[in-house]
Amino acid sequence: MSDAHDTPHTATLAAAPRVEALLDLLADLNGPLYRKHGKRLFDLVAAGAGTAAISPLLAALAGVVYATSGRPIFFRQDRVGRHGRVFRIFKFRTMIPDAVKSGRGFYLEKNDPRITPAGKWMRSTSLDELPQLFNVLLGDMSLVGPRPNLVFIVEKYRSRYGRILAERPGITALVAVGGRNRLTRSRMIALDDEYVADVTLLGDLKLLARTLPAVLLRSGATDDVSERFMEDVEPDPGWVEDAQ
């Protein structure tokens, strides 16, 4: 028999390992390799390009804040990042200065008087969060990740945030597209935990794609967020309320 008769079958057998190797590489690029190296590279490229592209919008929003409520233009607050490191998050200011010292403190009430007129619109559209692109460039945050939590929240429920703190917090998150501040604490923690359990490039791209409609439709946006509703989880033993 001619050797040519067996050539297609032989070629298929020879190509199989190469196909498997390619599939393994694609799986790594989407999963472990992306998580270890690609995610940060993606953040730098996308956030850098995005910041440059929307710089006129950032300037316009800064002008709106200044014209309607004066200075400071930016709101800065300590949040807990990767491995428990505390960083300063940036947002456009949407409330009166030192708002946390009045009203419900860290929580909101319906028609909260601490929110400025322009701030109400900016919060509902999430435009106030655009300065977090600078946090991404600084390495404090990622475009996609768990919710960036307040220090006292993580201290209050630290036993539940162990795995979540392995990732940089994100500008957008499963929480952002899954109900935002209409969610209880237990649901927020569950969604953050779900995200960090399976970080992939495809997953991040899907979440970014889901964010725009959620923002445009103002899904889950509300100014009525009471502590009694949100905090449905028992604090860790030994946590002292005055610590916040």
Summary of the structure (lengths in Angstrom):
residues: 244
radius of gyration: 22.5
end to end distance: 83.6
largest distance: 91.2
contacts: 687
relative contact order: 0.12
helix: 59%
strand: 10%
